[in-house]
Amino acid sequence: MTGTPIANQIRRLRFEHGEMTQQALADACKVTRQTILALEAGRYAPSLELAFRIARVFGVGVEDVFRWEDHR
């Protein structure tokens, strides 16, 4: 189980967008590469603002990037 119930499609979206690097996504979102790495690994849940920034980079909605996985 990951550290957060928020799963994401960031890695898939990066590769679908010209094999975008973590660093390129981080630069576009004004965060560190380590933040992107932690998000992809499921160890960090993004702020609402960051979730919107990431979705905007890919030209999709927030729910196309992130989903709630409640494992109660």
Predicted model as a PDB file, atoms N, CA, C, CB and O in Angstrom, pLDDT in the B-factor column:
MODEL        1                                                                  
ATOM      1  N   MET A   1       0.845  -1.187   0.000  1.00 42.00           N  
ATOM      2  CA  MET A   1       0.000   0.000   0.000  1.00 42.00           C  
ATOM      3  C   MET A   1       0.887   1.246   0.000  1.00 42.00           C  
ATOM      4  CB  MET A   1      -0.959   0.001   1.226  1.00 42.00           C  
ATOM      5  O   MET A   1       1.929   1.274   0.654  1.00 42.00           O  
ATOM      6  N   THR A   2       0.469   2.258  -0.728  1.00 55.00           N  
ATOM      7  CA  THR A   2       1.237   3.491  -0.798  1.00 55.00           C  
ATOM      8  C   THR A   2       0.960   4.365   0.419  1.00 55.00           C  
ATOM      9  CB  THR A   2       0.913   4.253  -2.086  1.00 55.00           C  
ATOM     10  O   THR A   2       0.120   4.036   1.257  1.00 55.00           O  
ATOM     11  N   GLY A   3       1.676   5.481   0.505  1.00 78.00           N  
ATOM     12  CA  GLY A   3       1.541   6.373   1.641  1.00 78.00           C  
ATOM     13  C   GLY A   3       0.321   7.270   1.588  1.00 78.00           C  
ATOM     14  O   GLY A   3      -0.002   7.925   2.578  1.00 78.00           O  
ATOM     15  N   THR A   4      -0.358   7.313   0.464  1.00 87.00           N  
ATOM     16  CA  THR A   4      -1.518   8.182   0.322  1.00 87.00           C  
ATOM     17  C   THR A   4      -2.597   7.469  -0.495  1.00 87.00           C  
ATOM     18  CB  THR A   4      -1.119   9.526  -0.346  1.00 87.00           C  
ATOM     19  O   THR A   4      -2.268   6.667  -1.370  1.00 87.00           O  
ATOM     20  N   PRO A   5      -3.869   7.742  -0.230  1.00 91.00           N  
ATOM     21  CA  PRO A   5      -4.930   7.097  -1.012  1.00 91.00           C  
ATOM     22  C   PRO A   5      -5.150   7.759  -2.379  1.00 91.00           C  
ATOM     23  CB  PRO A   5      -6.228   7.117  -0.226  1.00 91.00           C  
ATOM     24  O   PRO A   5      -6.083   7.397  -3.095  1.00 91.00           O  
ATOM     25  N   ILE A   6      -4.309   8.711  -2.739  1.00 93.00           N  
ATOM     26  CA  ILE A   6      -4.447   9.386  -4.026  1.00 93.00           C  
ATOM     27  C   ILE A   6      -3.481   8.762  -5.026  1.00 93.00           C  
ATOM     28  CB  ILE A   6      -4.186  10.911  -3.887  1.00 93.00           C  
ATOM     29  O   ILE A   6      -2.267   8.942  -4.928  1.00 93.00           O  
ATOM     30  N   ALA A   7      -4.032   8.026  -5.988  1.00 95.00           N  
ATOM     31  CA  ALA A   7      -3.219   7.418  -7.047  1.00 95.00           C  
ATOM     32  C   ALA A   7      -3.136   8.400  -8.205  1.00 95.00           C  
ATOM     33  CB  ALA A   7      -3.818   6.043  -7.517  1.00 95.00           C  
ATOM     34  O   ALA A   7      -3.932   9.335  -8.293  1.00 95.00           O  
ATOM     35  N   ASN A   8      -2.166   8.184  -9.095  1.00 97.00           N  
ATOM     36  CA  ASN A   8      -2.024   9.114 -10.213  1.00 97.00           C  
ATOM     37  C   ASN A   8      -1.523   8.423 -11.471  1.00 97.00           C  
ATOM     38  CB  ASN A   8      -1.082  10.237  -9.840  1.00 97.00           C  
ATOM     39  O   ASN A   8      -1.035   7.293 -11.445  1.00 97.00           O  
ATOM     40  N   GLN A   9      -1.663   9.142 -12.561  1.00 98.00           N  
ATOM     41  CA  GLN A   9      -1.246   8.688 -13.886  1.00 98.00           C  
ATOM     42  C   GLN A   9      -0.099   9.549 -14.421  1.00 98.00           C  
ATOM     43  CB  GLN A   9      -2.436   8.720 -14.861  1.00 98.00           C  
ATOM     44  O   GLN A   9       0.079   9.643 -15.635  1.00 98.00           O  
ATOM     45  N   ILE A  10       0.669  10.168 -13.551  1.00 98.00           N  
ATOM     46  CA  ILE A  10       1.694  11.112 -13.991  1.00 98.00           C  
ATOM     47  C   ILE A  10       2.728  10.441 -14.881  1.00 98.00           C  
ATOM     48  CB  ILE A  10       2.378  11.744 -12.790  1.00 98.00           C  
ATOM     49  O   ILE A  10       3.061  10.969 -15.942  1.00 98.00           O  
ATOM     50  N   ARG A  11       3.234   9.308 -14.477  1.00 98.00           N  
ATOM     51  CA  ARG A  11       4.264   8.641 -15.279  1.00 98.00           C  
ATOM     52  C   ARG A  11       3.747   8.323 -16.684  1.00 98.00           C  
ATOM     53  CB  ARG A  11       4.732   7.350 -14.583  1.00 98.00           C  
ATOM     54  O   ARG A  11       4.430   8.588 -17.673  1.00 98.00           O  
ATOM     55  N   ARG A  12       2.556   7.760 -16.769  1.00 98.00           N  
ATOM     56  CA  ARG A  12       1.972   7.436 -18.078  1.00 98.00           C  
ATOM     57  C   ARG A  12       1.800   8.693 -18.923  1.00 98.00           C  
ATOM     58  CB  ARG A  12       0.614   6.729 -17.904  1.00 98.00           C  
ATOM     59  O   ARG A  12       2.128   8.702 -20.109  1.00 98.00           O  
ATOM     60  N   LEU A  13       1.286   9.750 -18.307  1.00 98.00           N  
ATOM     61  CA  LEU A  13       1.075  10.999 -19.037  1.00 98.00           C  
ATOM     62  C   LEU A  13       2.389  11.610 -19.515  1.00 98.00           C  
ATOM     63  CB  LEU A  13       0.333  11.995 -18.162  1.00 98.00           C  
ATOM     64  O   LEU A  13       2.454  12.161 -20.614  1.00 98.00           O  
ATOM     65  N   ARG A  14       3.431  11.517 -18.698  1.00 98.00           N  
ATOM     66  CA  ARG A  14       4.738  12.045 -19.119  1.00 98.00           C  
ATOM     67  C   ARG A  14       5.208  11.336 -20.384  1.00 98.00           C  
ATOM     68  CB  ARG A  14       5.790  11.879 -17.990  1.00 98.00           C  
ATOM     69  O   ARG A  14       5.683  11.976 -21.322  1.00 98.00           O  
ATOM     70  N   PHE A  15       5.073  10.024 -20.405  1.00 98.00           N  
ATOM     71  CA  PHE A  15       5.538   9.271 -21.567  1.00 98.00           C  
ATOM     72  C   PHE A  15       4.653   9.495 -22.788  1.00 98.00           C  
ATOM     73  CB  PHE A  15       5.594   7.792 -21.239  1.00 98.00           C  
ATOM     74  O   PHE A  15       5.135   9.449 -23.920  1.00 98.00           O  
ATOM     75  N   GLU A  16       3.376   9.733 -22.569  1.00 97.00           N  
ATOM     76  CA  GLU A  16       2.481  10.037 -23.688  1.00 97.00           C  
ATOM     77  C   GLU A  16       2.713  11.440 -24.248  1.00 97.00           C  
ATOM     78  CB  GLU A  16       1.032   9.895 -23.249  1.00 97.00           C  
ATOM     79  O   GLU A  16       2.261  11.754 -25.349  1.00 97.00           O  
ATOM     80  N   HIS A  17       3.404  12.265 -23.506  1.00 97.00           N  
ATOM     81  CA  HIS A  17       3.714  13.635 -23.932  1.00 97.00           C  
ATOM     82  C   HIS A  17       5.197  13.754 -24.258  1.00 97.00           C  
ATOM     83  CB  HIS A  17       3.319  14.658 -22.836  1.00 97.00           C  
ATOM     84  O   HIS A  17       5.919  14.558 -23.668  1.00 97.00           O  
ATOM     85  N   GLY A  18       5.626  12.946 -25.196  1.00 97.00           N  
ATOM     86  CA  GLY A  18       6.990  13.038 -25.697  1.00 97.00           C  
ATOM     87  C   GLY A  18       8.053  12.559 -24.741  1.00 97.00           C  
ATOM     88  O   GLY A  18       9.183  13.047 -24.765  1.00 97.00           O  
ATOM     89  N   GLU A  19       7.696  11.595 -23.887  1.00 97.00           N  
ATOM     90  CA  GLU A  19       8.636  11.091 -22.883  1.00 97.00           C  
ATOM     91  C   GLU A  19       9.225  12.230 -22.044  1.00 97.00           C  
ATOM     92  CB  GLU A  19       9.764  10.305 -23.564  1.00 97.00           C  
ATOM     93  O   GLU A  19      10.431  12.303 -21.811  1.00 97.00           O  
ATOM     94  N   MET A  20       8.338  13.102 -21.606  1.00 98.00           N  
ATOM     95  CA  MET A  20       8.720  14.232 -20.771  1.00 98.00           C  
ATOM     96  C   MET A  20       9.461  13.735 -19.526  1.00 98.00           C  
ATOM     97  CB  MET A  20       7.474  15.060 -20.371  1.00 98.00           C  
ATOM     98  O   MET A  20       9.047  12.758 -18.902  1.00 98.00           O  
ATOM     99  N   THR A  21      10.537  14.398 -19.176  1.00 98.00           N  
ATOM    100  CA  THR A  21      11.292  14.006 -17.987  1.00 98.00           C  
ATOM    101  C   THR A  21      10.601  14.526 -16.730  1.00 98.00           C  
ATOM    102  CB  THR A  21      12.741  14.534 -18.061  1.00 98.00           C  
ATOM    103  O   THR A  21       9.776  15.439 -16.779  1.00 98.00           O  
ATOM    104  N   GLN A  22      10.960  13.922 -15.617  1.00 98.00           N  
ATOM    105  CA  GLN A  22      10.462  14.422 -14.331  1.00 98.00           C  
ATOM    106  C   GLN A  22      10.906  15.863 -14.133  1.00 98.00           C  
ATOM    107  CB  GLN A  22      10.962  13.537 -13.160  1.00 98.00           C  
ATOM    108  O   GLN A  22      10.150  16.686 -13.615  1.00 98.00           O  
ATOM    109  N   GLN A  23      12.126  16.167 -14.542  1.00 98.00           N  
ATOM    110  CA  GLN A  23      12.646  17.528 -14.374  1.00 98.00           C  
ATOM    111  C   GLN A  23      11.854  18.531 -15.211  1.00 98.00           C  
ATOM    112  CB  GLN A  23      14.132  17.584 -14.757  1.00 98.00           C  
ATOM    113  O   GLN A  23      11.556  19.628 -14.739  1.00 98.00           O  
ATOM    114  N   ALA A  24      11.512  18.167 -16.442  1.00 98.00           N  
ATOM    115  CA  ALA A  24      10.738  19.069 -17.293  1.00 98.00           C  
ATOM    116  C   ALA A  24       9.358  19.335 -16.695  1.00 98.00           C  
ATOM    117  CB  ALA A  24      10.597  18.483 -18.705  1.00 98.00           C  
ATOM    118  O   ALA A  24       8.881  20.469 -16.717  1.00 98.00           O  
ATOM    119  N   LEU A  25       8.722  18.302 -16.164  1.00 98.00           N  
ATOM    120  CA  LEU A  25       7.422  18.480 -15.517  1.00 98.00           C  
ATOM    121  C   LEU A  25       7.571  19.335 -14.270  1.00 98.00           C  
ATOM    122  CB  LEU A  25       6.797  17.118 -15.161  1.00 98.00           C  
ATOM    123  O   LEU A  25       6.759  20.226 -14.017  1.00 98.00           O  
ATOM    124  N   ALA A  26       8.602  19.064 -13.500  1.00 98.00           N  
ATOM    125  CA  ALA A  26       8.846  19.848 -12.288  1.00 98.00           C  
ATOM    126  C   ALA A  26       9.042  21.322 -12.629  1.00 98.00           C  
ATOM    127  CB  ALA A  26      10.076  19.310 -11.535  1.00 98.00           C  
ATOM    128  O   ALA A  26       8.483  22.196 -11.966  1.00 98.00           O  
ATOM    129  N   ASP A  27       9.831  21.595 -13.657  1.00 98.00           N  
ATOM    130  CA  ASP A  27      10.065  22.984 -14.066  1.00 98.00           C  
ATOM    131  C   ASP A  27       8.764  23.650 -14.495  1.00 98.00           C  
ATOM    132  CB  ASP A  27      11.089  23.044 -15.210  1.00 98.00           C  
ATOM    133  O   ASP A  27       8.507  24.799 -14.133  1.00 98.00           O  
ATOM    134  N   ALA A  28       7.944  22.941 -15.260  1.00 98.00           N  
ATOM    135  CA  ALA A  28       6.677  23.493 -15.738  1.00 98.00           C  
ATOM    136  C   ALA A  28       5.717  23.781 -14.587  1.00 98.00           C  
ATOM    137  CB  ALA A  28       6.025  22.533 -16.728  1.00 98.00           C  
ATOM    138  O   ALA A  28       4.893  24.692 -14.673  1.00 98.00           O  
ATOM    139  N   CYS A  29       5.823  23.002 -13.506  1.00 98.00           N  
ATOM    140  CA  CYS A  29       4.931  23.153 -12.352  1.00 98.00           C  
ATOM    141  C   CYS A  29       5.543  23.968 -11.218  1.00 98.00           C  
ATOM    142  CB  CYS A  29       4.541  21.797 -11.832  1.00 98.00           C  
ATOM    143  O   CYS A  29       4.896  24.222 -10.201  1.00 98.00           O  
ATOM    144  N   LYS A  30       6.798  24.376 -11.405  1.00 98.00           N  
ATOM    145  CA  LYS A  30       7.510  25.174 -10.389  1.00 98.00           C  
ATOM    146  C   LYS A  30       7.665  24.428  -9.061  1.00 98.00           C  
ATOM    147  CB  LYS A  30       6.770  26.490 -10.149  1.00 98.00           C  
ATOM    148  O   LYS A  30       7.441  24.978  -7.983  1.00 98.00           O  
ATOM    149  N   VAL A  31       8.059  23.145  -9.179  1.00 98.00           N  
ATOM    150  CA  VAL A  31       8.378  22.329  -8.008  1.00 98.00           C  
ATOM    151  C   VAL A  31       9.698  21.623  -8.287  1.00 98.00           C  
ATOM    152  CB  VAL A  31       7.231  21.294  -7.688  1.00 98.00           C  
ATOM    153  O   VAL A  31      10.267  21.766  -9.369  1.00 98.00           O  
ATOM    154  N   THR A  32      10.179  20.868  -7.322  1.00 98.00           N  
ATOM    155  CA  THR A  32      11.421  20.130  -7.522  1.00 98.00           C  
ATOM    156  C   THR A  32      11.153  18.782  -8.192  1.00 98.00           C  
ATOM    157  CB  THR A  32      12.141  19.923  -6.182  1.00 98.00           C  
ATOM    158  O   THR A  32      10.035  18.266  -8.165  1.00 98.00           O  
ATOM    159  N   ARG A  33      12.198  18.231  -8.790  1.00 98.00           N  
ATOM    160  CA  ARG A  33      12.087  16.899  -9.378  1.00 98.00           C  
ATOM    161  C   ARG A  33      11.735  15.887  -8.305  1.00 98.00           C  
ATOM    162  CB  ARG A  33      13.395  16.499 -10.084  1.00 98.00           C  
ATOM    163  O   ARG A  33      11.007  14.930  -8.570  1.00 98.00           O  
ATOM    164  N   GLN A  34      12.243  16.088  -7.090  1.00 98.00           N  
ATOM    165  CA  GLN A  34      11.948  15.168  -5.990  1.00 98.00           C  
ATOM    166  C   GLN A  34      10.455  15.160  -5.661  1.00 98.00           C  
ATOM    167  CB  GLN A  34      12.759  15.550  -4.743  1.00 98.00           C  
ATOM    168  O   GLN A  34       9.916  14.132  -5.250  1.00 98.00           O  
ATOM    169  N   THR A  35       9.789  16.293  -5.837  1.00 98.00           N  
ATOM    170  CA  THR A  35       8.340  16.337  -5.622  1.00 98.00           C  
ATOM    171  C   THR A  35       7.626  15.453  -6.632  1.00 98.00           C  
ATOM    172  CB  THR A  35       7.818  17.782  -5.719  1.00 98.00           C  
ATOM    173  O   THR A  35       6.725  14.696  -6.271  1.00 98.00           O  
ATOM    174  N   ILE A  36       8.025  15.545  -7.895  1.00 98.00           N  
ATOM    175  CA  ILE A  36       7.415  14.713  -8.938  1.00 98.00           C  
ATOM    176  C   ILE A  36       7.693  13.245  -8.658  1.00 98.00           C  
ATOM    177  CB  ILE A  36       7.946  15.104 -10.338  1.00 98.00           C  
ATOM    178  O   ILE A  36       6.802  12.406  -8.791  1.00 98.00           O  
ATOM    179  N   LEU A  37       8.920  12.931  -8.273  1.00 98.00           N  
ATOM    180  CA  LEU A  37       9.294  11.557  -7.940  1.00 98.00           C  
ATOM    181  C   LEU A  37       8.412  11.017  -6.812  1.00 98.00           C  
ATOM    182  CB  LEU A  37      10.782  11.485  -7.537  1.00 98.00           C  
ATOM    183  O   LEU A  37       7.905   9.899  -6.905  1.00 98.00           O  
ATOM    184  N   ALA A  38       8.226  11.804  -5.750  1.00 97.00           N  
ATOM    185  CA  ALA A  38       7.402  11.376  -4.614  1.00 97.00           C  
ATOM    186  C   ALA A  38       5.940  11.201  -5.019  1.00 97.00           C  
ATOM    187  CB  ALA A  38       7.508  12.391  -3.470  1.00 97.00           C  
ATOM    188  O   ALA A  38       5.272  10.278  -4.554  1.00 97.00           O  
ATOM    189  N   LEU A  39       5.441  12.090  -5.886  1.00 97.00           N  
ATOM    190  CA  LEU A  39       4.070  11.952  -6.378  1.00 97.00           C  
ATOM    191  C   LEU A  39       3.899  10.660  -7.155  1.00 97.00           C  
ATOM    192  CB  LEU A  39       3.692  13.144  -7.257  1.00 97.00           C  
ATOM    193  O   LEU A  39       2.967   9.894  -6.909  1.00 97.00           O  
ATOM    194  N   GLU A  40       4.810  10.421  -8.098  1.00 97.00           N  
ATOM    195  CA  GLU A  40       4.714   9.209  -8.921  1.00 97.00           C  
ATOM    196  C   GLU A  40       4.790   7.941  -8.077  1.00 97.00           C  
ATOM    197  CB  GLU A  40       5.823   9.196  -9.968  1.00 97.00           C  
ATOM    198  O   GLU A  40       4.137   6.946  -8.388  1.00 97.00           O  
ATOM    199  N   ALA A  41       5.577   7.976  -7.022  1.00 95.00           N  
ATOM    200  CA  ALA A  41       5.745   6.809  -6.155  1.00 95.00           C  
ATOM    201  C   ALA A  41       4.591   6.637  -5.169  1.00 95.00           C  
ATOM    202  CB  ALA A  41       7.049   6.918  -5.395  1.00 95.00           C  
ATOM    203  O   ALA A  41       4.519   5.625  -4.471  1.00 95.00           O  
ATOM    204  N   GLY A  42       3.695   7.610  -5.108  1.00 93.00           N  
ATOM    205  CA  GLY A  42       2.560   7.528  -4.199  1.00 93.00           C  
ATOM    206  C   GLY A  42       2.909   7.850  -2.761  1.00 93.00           C  
ATOM    207  O   GLY A  42       2.167   7.496  -1.844  1.00 93.00           O  
ATOM    208  N   ARG A  43       4.026   8.514  -2.559  1.00 94.00           N  
ATOM    209  CA  ARG A  43       4.447   8.867  -1.198  1.00 94.00           C  
ATOM    210  C   ARG A  43       4.012  10.269  -0.796  1.00 94.00           C  
ATOM    211  CB  ARG A  43       5.951   8.753  -1.076  1.00 94.00           C  
ATOM    212  O   ARG A  43       4.230  10.683   0.342  1.00 94.00           O  
ATOM    213  N   TYR A  44       3.403  10.998  -1.714  1.00 94.00           N  
ATOM    214  CA  TYR A  44       3.064  12.389  -1.463  1.00 94.00           C  
ATOM    215  C   TYR A  44       1.765  12.712  -2.180  1.00 94.00           C  
ATOM    216  CB  TYR A  44       4.201  13.336  -1.923  1.00 94.00           C  
ATOM    217  O   TYR A  44       1.596  12.365  -3.349  1.00 94.00           O  
ATOM    218  N   ALA A  45       0.851  13.369  -1.492  1.00 95.00           N  
ATOM    219  CA  ALA A  45      -0.394  13.835  -2.101  1.00 95.00           C  
ATOM    220  C   ALA A  45      -0.217  15.305  -2.464  1.00 95.00           C  
ATOM    221  CB  ALA A  45      -1.619  13.630  -1.137  1.00 95.00           C  
ATOM    222  O   ALA A  45       0.239  16.092  -1.635  1.00 95.00           O  
ATOM    223  N   PRO A  46      -0.568  15.683  -3.678  1.00 97.00           N  
ATOM    224  CA  PRO A  46      -0.357  17.068  -4.091  1.00 97.00           C  
ATOM    225  C   PRO A  46      -1.364  18.011  -3.452  1.00 97.00           C  
ATOM    226  CB  PRO A  46      -0.434  17.181  -5.600  1.00 97.00           C  
ATOM    227  O   PRO A  46      -2.461  17.612  -3.060  1.00 97.00           O  
ATOM    228  N   SER A  47      -0.964  19.268  -3.359  1.00 97.00           N  
ATOM    229  CA  SER A  47      -1.936  20.296  -2.986  1.00 97.00           C  
ATOM    230  C   SER A  47      -2.909  20.428  -4.148  1.00 97.00           C  
ATOM    231  CB  SER A  47      -1.237  21.678  -2.653  1.00 97.00           C  
ATOM    232  O   SER A  47      -2.624  19.976  -5.256  1.00 97.00           O  
ATOM    233  N   LEU A  48      -4.020  21.028  -3.904  1.00 98.00           N  
ATOM    234  CA  LEU A  48      -4.992  21.240  -4.968  1.00 98.00           C  
ATOM    235  C   LEU A  48      -4.379  22.096  -6.075  1.00 98.00           C  
ATOM    236  CB  LEU A  48      -6.270  21.903  -4.413  1.00 98.00           C  
ATOM    237  O   LEU A  48      -4.589  21.836  -7.259  1.00 98.00           O  
ATOM    238  N   GLU A  49      -3.632  23.103  -5.685  1.00 98.00           N  
ATOM    239  CA  GLU A  49      -2.982  23.968  -6.667  1.00 98.00           C  
ATOM    240  C   GLU A  49      -2.012  23.180  -7.547  1.00 98.00           C  
ATOM    241  CB  GLU A  49      -2.242  25.106  -5.962  1.00 98.00           C  
ATOM    242  O   GLU A  49      -2.008  23.347  -8.766  1.00 98.00           O  
ATOM    243  N   LEU A  50      -1.202  22.336  -6.945  1.00 98.00           N  
ATOM    244  CA  LEU A  50      -0.249  21.545  -7.727  1.00 98.00           C  
ATOM    245  C   LEU A  50      -0.977  20.550  -8.619  1.00 98.00           C  
ATOM    246  CB  LEU A  50       0.729  20.807  -6.802  1.00 98.00           C  
ATOM    247  O   LEU A  50      -0.559  20.329  -9.755  1.00 98.00           O  
ATOM    248  N   ALA A  51      -2.042  19.953  -8.138  1.00 98.00           N  
ATOM    249  CA  ALA A  51      -2.822  19.025  -8.961  1.00 98.00           C  
ATOM    250  C   ALA A  51      -3.333  19.730 -10.218  1.00 98.00           C  
ATOM    251  CB  ALA A  51      -4.006  18.444  -8.152  1.00 98.00           C  
ATOM    252  O   ALA A  51      -3.285  19.160 -11.308  1.00 98.00           O  
ATOM    253  N   PHE A  52      -3.819  20.958 -10.074  1.00 98.00           N  
ATOM    254  CA  PHE A  52      -4.288  21.713 -11.231  1.00 98.00           C  
ATOM    255  C   PHE A  52      -3.130  22.075 -12.159  1.00 98.00           C  
ATOM    256  CB  PHE A  52      -5.016  22.979 -10.777  1.00 98.00           C  
ATOM    257  O   PHE A  52      -3.277  22.024 -13.381  1.00 98.00           O  
ATOM    258  N   ARG A  53      -1.994  22.437 -11.595  1.00 98.00           N  
ATOM    259  CA  ARG A  53      -0.830  22.766 -12.430  1.00 98.00           C  
ATOM    260  C   ARG A  53      -0.415  21.570 -13.281  1.00 98.00           C  
ATOM    261  CB  ARG A  53       0.352  23.225 -11.552  1.00 98.00           C  
ATOM    262  O   ARG A  53      -0.161  21.711 -14.477  1.00 98.00           O  
ATOM    263  N   ILE A  54      -0.347  20.398 -12.663  1.00 98.00           N  
ATOM    264  CA  ILE A  54       0.055  19.194 -13.384  1.00 98.00           C  
ATOM    265  C   ILE A  54      -0.951  18.878 -14.483  1.00 98.00           C  
ATOM    266  CB  ILE A  54       0.189  18.001 -12.421  1.00 98.00           C  
ATOM    267  O   ILE A  54      -0.564  18.594 -15.617  1.00 98.00           O  
ATOM    268  N   ALA A  55      -2.223  18.924 -14.158  1.00 98.00           N  
ATOM    269  CA  ALA A  55      -3.260  18.646 -15.158  1.00 98.00           C  
ATOM    270  C   ALA A  55      -3.162  19.629 -16.320  1.00 98.00           C  
ATOM    271  CB  ALA A  55      -4.663  18.715 -14.519  1.00 98.00           C  
ATOM    272  O   ALA A  55      -3.314  19.236 -17.477  1.00 98.00           O  
ATOM    273  N   ARG A  56      -2.915  20.870 -16.031  1.00 98.00           N  
ATOM    274  CA  ARG A  56      -2.822  21.888 -17.082  1.00 98.00           C  
ATOM    275  C   ARG A  56      -1.650  21.623 -18.012  1.00 98.00           C  
ATOM    276  CB  ARG A  56      -2.688  23.275 -16.467  1.00 98.00           C  
ATOM    277  O   ARG A  56      -1.771  21.807 -19.223  1.00 98.00           O  
ATOM    278  N   VAL A  57      -0.515  21.194 -17.464  1.00 98.00           N  
ATOM    279  CA  VAL A  57       0.645  20.871 -18.296  1.00 98.00           C  
ATOM    280  C   VAL A  57       0.278  19.816 -19.336  1.00 98.00           C  
ATOM    281  CB  VAL A  57       1.818  20.376 -17.425  1.00 98.00           C  
ATOM    282  O   VAL A  57       0.711  19.893 -20.485  1.00 98.00           O  
ATOM    283  N   PHE A  58      -0.519  18.836 -18.929  1.00 98.00           N  
ATOM    284  CA  PHE A  58      -0.899  17.756 -19.834  1.00 98.00           C  
ATOM    285  C   PHE A  58      -2.164  18.062 -20.643  1.00 98.00           C  
ATOM    286  CB  PHE A  58      -1.101  16.488 -19.048  1.00 98.00           C  
ATOM    287  O   PHE A  58      -2.531  17.294 -21.532  1.00 98.00           O  
ATOM    288  N   GLY A  59      -2.822  19.167 -20.340  1.00 98.00           N  
ATOM    289  CA  GLY A  59      -4.022  19.539 -21.078  1.00 98.00           C  
ATOM    290  C   GLY A  59      -5.207  18.643 -20.785  1.00 98.00           C  
ATOM    291  O   GLY A  59      -6.040  18.391 -21.656  1.00 98.00           O  
ATOM    292  N   VAL A  60      -5.279  18.158 -19.542  1.00 98.00           N  
ATOM    293  CA  VAL A  60      -6.372  17.275 -19.134  1.00 98.00           C  
ATOM    294  C   VAL A  60      -6.971  17.785 -17.827  1.00 98.00           C  
ATOM    295  CB  VAL A  60      -5.875  15.807 -18.976  1.00 98.00           C  
ATOM    296  O   VAL A  60      -6.454  18.724 -17.223  1.00 98.00           O  
ATOM    297  N   GLY A  61      -8.055  17.163 -17.401  1.00 98.00           N  
ATOM    298  CA  GLY A  61      -8.668  17.509 -16.124  1.00 98.00           C  
ATOM    299  C   GLY A  61      -7.935  16.854 -14.961  1.00 98.00           C  
ATOM    300  O   GLY A  61      -7.205  15.881 -15.149  1.00 98.00           O  
ATOM    301  N   VAL A  62      -8.129  17.379 -13.787  1.00 98.00           N  
ATOM    302  CA  VAL A  62      -7.478  16.853 -12.584  1.00 98.00           C  
ATOM    303  C   VAL A  62      -7.816  15.373 -12.386  1.00 98.00           C  
ATOM    304  CB  VAL A  62      -7.902  17.666 -11.342  1.00 98.00           C  
ATOM    305  O   VAL A  62      -6.948  14.589 -12.002  1.00 98.00           O  
ATOM    306  N   GLU A  63      -9.053  14.991 -12.641  1.00 98.00           N  
ATOM    307  CA  GLU A  63      -9.451  13.592 -12.446  1.00 98.00           C  
ATOM    308  C   GLU A  63      -8.870  12.650 -13.499  1.00 98.00           C  
ATOM    309  CB  GLU A  63     -10.957  13.485 -12.457  1.00 98.00           C  
ATOM    310  O   GLU A  63      -8.941  11.430 -13.348  1.00 98.00           O  
ATOM    311  N   ASP A  64      -8.298  13.207 -14.560  1.00 98.00           N  
ATOM    312  CA  ASP A  64      -7.591  12.383 -15.539  1.00 98.00           C  
ATOM    313  C   ASP A  64      -6.171  12.080 -15.067  1.00 98.00           C  
ATOM    314  CB  ASP A  64      -7.557  13.084 -16.906  1.00 98.00           C  
ATOM    315  O   ASP A  64      -5.513  11.179 -15.589  1.00 98.00           O  
ATOM    316  N   VAL A  65      -5.709  12.831 -14.083  1.00 98.00           N  
ATOM    317  CA  VAL A  65      -4.368  12.633 -13.531  1.00 98.00           C  
ATOM    318  C   VAL A  65      -4.430  11.903 -12.190  1.00 98.00           C  
ATOM    319  CB  VAL A  65      -3.652  13.982 -13.364  1.00 98.00           C  
ATOM    320  O   VAL A  65      -3.634  11.001 -11.933  1.00 98.00           O  
ATOM    321  N   PHE A  66      -5.370  12.294 -11.346  1.00 98.00           N  
ATOM    322  CA  PHE A  66      -5.447  11.771  -9.978  1.00 98.00           C  
ATOM    323  C   PHE A  66      -6.774  11.076  -9.731  1.00 98.00           C  
ATOM    324  CB  PHE A  66      -5.253  12.898  -8.961  1.00 98.00           C  
ATOM    325  O   PHE A  66      -7.803  11.448 -10.295  1.00 98.00           O  
ATOM    326  N   ARG A  67      -6.733  10.046  -8.867  1.00 96.00           N  
ATOM    327  CA  ARG A  67      -7.971   9.378  -8.440  1.00 96.00           C  
ATOM    328  C   ARG A  67      -7.827   8.952  -6.977  1.00 96.00           C  
ATOM    329  CB  ARG A  67      -8.288   8.137  -9.352  1.00 96.00           C  
ATOM    330  O   ARG A  67      -6.730   8.674  -6.492  1.00 96.00           O  
ATOM    331  N   TRP A  68      -8.939   8.913  -6.316  1.00 94.00           N  
ATOM    332  CA  TRP A  68      -9.010   8.525  -4.904  1.00 94.00           C  
ATOM    333  C   TRP A  68      -9.192   7.026  -4.824  1.00 94.00           C  
ATOM    334  CB  TRP A  68     -10.168   9.262  -4.167  1.00 94.00           C  
ATOM    335  O   TRP A  68     -10.109   6.478  -5.435  1.00 94.00           O  
ATOM    336  N   GLU A  69      -8.331   6.357  -4.079  1.00 89.00           N  
ATOM    337  CA  GLU A  69      -8.450   4.916  -3.855  1.00 89.00           C  
ATOM    338  C   GLU A  69      -8.593   4.672  -2.368  1.00 89.00           C  
ATOM    339  CB  GLU A  69      -7.224   4.146  -4.429  1.00 89.00           C  
ATOM    340  O   GLU A  69      -7.609   4.566  -1.636  1.00 89.00           O  
ATOM    341  N   ASP A  70      -9.825   4.585  -1.946  1.00 79.00           N  
ATOM    342  CA  ASP A  70     -10.135   4.404  -0.528  1.00 79.00           C  
ATOM    343  C   ASP A  70     -10.071   2.909  -0.209  1.00 79.00           C  
ATOM    344  CB  ASP A  70     -11.548   4.999  -0.172  1.00 79.00           C  
ATOM    345  O   ASP A  70     -10.897   2.136  -0.695  1.00 79.00           O  
ATOM    346  N   HIS A  71      -9.105   2.504   0.595  1.00 70.00           N  
ATOM    347  CA  HIS A  71      -8.897   1.093   0.917  1.00 70.00           C  
ATOM    348  C   HIS A  71      -9.341   0.764   2.347  1.00 70.00           C  
ATOM    349  CB  HIS A  71      -7.424   0.727   0.733  1.00 70.00           C  
ATOM    350  O   HIS A  71      -8.613   0.104   3.089  1.00 70.00           O  
ATOM    351  N   ARG A  72     -10.518   1.217   2.723  1.00 63.00           N  
ATOM    352  CA  ARG A  72     -11.012   0.934   4.070  1.00 63.00           C  
ATOM    353  C   ARG A  72     -11.438  -0.482   4.226  1.00 63.00           C  
ATOM    354  CB  ARG A  72     -12.148   1.828   4.413  1.00 63.00           C  
ATOM    355  O   ARG A  72     -11.879  -0.879   5.305  1.00 63.00           O  
TER     356      ARG A  72                                                      
ENDMDL                                                                          
END                                                                             
